[in-house]
């Protein structure tokens, strides 16, 4: 069974009834996982595997299948570098999110690897998960000259917001010279502006999580963290 948590689970009664009634042998978990919800899952005593990047401190003994986000970011920056981009902005809506911090760290390392300077003035952050980035970036796109030639944005939803701001800045009669680089879950996600994509292989992570879960249920494997590129 796949369970997507909302982050609002405070007690066992906030979980789906099928979990409370112990009617499943194992669960795959995604969504907004908090310390409280992670503890609730452990309390159930049901074999489980988390899909997504979360801290070891948060997950504790729970298994997880995580993406190698740092490597994905490095590949993305390399693609921009090969296109001649040298002023790569960073945009992220949730600065306190664990995965966001991994991506930002990967961005800084990638800049260093390609001999590009880190410029804090072109790093833009929102106010939390699902807060959006439009209000933060709107004043930037009102400038006559943008301070970057490309934007690294890990979230496809936020990348769409940026694409509309780009179209508004350049208008319909000028070539858009700023490229958005984003990580995406599925290859049918595309933007209406110049963009490059690094795919995160969701199917591969789900397959690995399912195999790990079955092995745990059958007693063949214990809890572990699996990293997938």
Residue, then its C-alpha position, 0 to 999 in steps of 0.5 A: x500500500x502507498x501512503x502519502x502523508x500530509x504532515x498534519x498527522x498527530x495521532x494514530x487516528x489521523x492515519x488511514x483506517x487500513x493502517x490502524x486496523x493492521x490490514x496490510x503487511x507493508x507500506x510505501x510512504x511519501x509526502x510531508x513526513x514529520x518527526x511525529x508522523x515518522x514515530x507514528x509509523x514506527x509505532x504501528x510495527x508494520x514493515x515500511x519504506x519511505x520514498x524521498x529524501x529525508x534526514x537520517x535523524x528524522x527517519x530513524x530505523x525506517x528504510x528509505x529510497x532516496x535520490x542522489x540529488x547532489x549528483x543530479x544538480x552537478x549534471x544540471x550545472x554541467x549542462x548549463x556550463x556547456x551552453x556557455x552559461x556563467x551566471x547561474x541563479x538558484x531559486x528554492x521556495x523552502x530553504x529549511x527543507x532537508x532536500x532543498x538544503x542538499x540541492x543548494x549544497x550540490x549547487x555550490x559544489x558544482x559551481x566550484x567544480x566548474x570554476x564559477x563564483x558563488x554569488x549570494x545575491x542571485x540566490x532566491x528563497x521563498x517562505x516554505x513548502x508550497x509558498x510559491x516564489x512569484x512574489x519573491x521573484x517579481x521585483x527581480x524581473x522588473x529590472x531592466x537587466x537581469x543579473x543572471x543568464x540562467x536559473x537552477x530551480x529544482x521544483x518543476x512547479x516553481x520552474x513554471x512560475x519562473x517561466x511566466x515571469x521570463x515571458x513577461x520580462x522579455x515579451x513576445x517580440x524578444x528572444x528569451x536568453x535566460x535558460x531555466x534548468x530544473x529537476x523533473x519527475x516525469x519526462x512529459x513535463x515541459x516549460x514554454x521557455x528555453x529549458x534543460x531538464x534532469x530526470x530523477x527516475x521516479x519509477x526506478x526509486x519506486x521499484x527499488x522501494x517495492x523490492x526492499x519492502x517485499x524483502x523486509x516482509x519476507x525477512x530477507x533484508x533489514x531496514x536500510x537507506x538506498x541511494x538511486x541516481 
